[in-house]
Amino acid sequence: MSTKEQWRHKPDGVYPALNPRQDTHPARTLPMVWLEVDLGHYSRQRIKGKLRAFYADEEAGHLLIVTHTVKRADQIARWLNSERFGRVTTIASLTELIEDPERARNALPAARQPPQDPFEHVPAVDGLRIPELPPSAAPWCPEADG
């Protein structure tokens, strides 16, 4: 997001893609999926501006536009002069994606990395016993510590 136009047309969400496009992106990076949610309020100019911003971003690999109806998805596809389920863009209604998530196979999110266990590299010691501490005579009072 370097230009004012790109900032104005920033996506509703961004996440790494499951299927990186190796032909257009180096292997060291995963292309990002731009998610746009259209509830019928975006104008033709706004949709086209979002597409231009998507193409201007070096890390963008796929544009997923989710709408509320199939009719609206068809209208946006006509505006952009593109197919609804393509390699670079997917324009679908939410019900279509729920029925068949494979329609947006180029926009599926990458698997999350498992969280690291902070104690994974600590060697285990058999027979280690931590002694119980005796109870204190009086409860701790911060004022008494000075």
N, C-alpha and C positions, 0 to 999 in steps of 0.2 A: 504494500500500500504506500506508494511513493507520491502519487499525484493526487490533486484534489478530486479529480474525476473518479479515481480508483477508491479513494476514501468514501466518497458519496455513495458509491455502489458496492460497499463492502458486503460480504455474504452474511446470512443469518447464522451460519455455522460452518466450521472447517474441521476436517478430521483426515488422518492418513488413510489412504486406500488400501484395500486388501490385495488387489491385483495391480501392482505397479506396471506402468507402461514402459517397458525397457527400451523401446525404440525411440522415445522422445525424452526420457528422463534418465540420468545416470543411476547406476545401480546403488550408489551410496545413499541416495535419498528416496523416500517414498513420495509419490505425487499426492497432493492434497485434493480432497473432494470438497467442492464448494456446495453448500446446501442453501437453497433459497426456498422459502415458504411463501407461496402466493395465495392469498385468500380472496383474490378477485379485485384487489384494490390497486395493483400496479398498472401503470399505463404502458403502451407499446414502447414509448421512448425510454421509460425506466427499465423495462425488461432488456431492451437492446443495449442500454448503457451497462447493465450488469454483465451481459455477455461480452462486451468490449473489455470491461475491467477484468473479467475472467481470463480472456486471451492475453491480456497484458501482464498477468502475474506469472512469473517463471515457475513457481512451485505448484500452480494449479494444474491438476490432471484430469478432472472430471467435474462437470456441472450437473447437479441434481436439483431440479425444480419440482417441488411437490405442490400440487394444487388441491382444491376442495372437490372438483368435479372433473370427469373425463372431458366434458365439453370445453371447460377452461383449458385443460391440457392441450386439446386439439387446437384451440385458438392461439395459444402461445407458440406451438410448433409452426403454425402458419406464419405468425409474425416473424419468427426467427428463420423461416424457410429451412427447417431441419426436420429430421425424423424424430419421433418421440423417444425411441429406445435405441440410441446410437452409441458409438464408441466414446465420444467426447461429451455428449449431453444426454441426460435422461429427463424427460418431462412426463410426469405421471401423477395420477390422483393418489391420494392416501389409500383409498380402498383398493386400488390396483396393486400397490406395494404390499399391503397387508395380505391380499389373496396370493400373490406370487412375488416374494422378495427377489427371486432370480431375475426378474425383469431389470433390476438395477444392479446387475452383477458387477459392472465396472465401478459402482459407487459403494460397494460394501466396505464397511470399516475394517481396518487391520486388527488383528488380535492384540489384546492388551498384553504387555509384559507382566509376568507374575511379580508380585511385590518381593523385594529382597528381604530375607530373614537376617536381622542384624547379628544373630548368634550363629550363623551358618559356618563361619570360619573359626569359631572358638572350639578348641579340642575338648572333647568330653573326658572327664576324669572319673573312672570307676571308683566307688567307695568314698567319694567326697561327701563329707558331712559338715554342715554348718551348725555350730552349737547354738542353742537357744540362749538369748540374753536374759539375765535375771530382771524381773520387774523393778522399776525405780521405786524408791521409798516414797517420794512425793511427786505429784504430777508436775510436768514441766510448766514453768511460768516465764514468759519472755521478759517481764519486768525484773525478775530476780537475777537474770543473766547480766544486767547492767548494760 
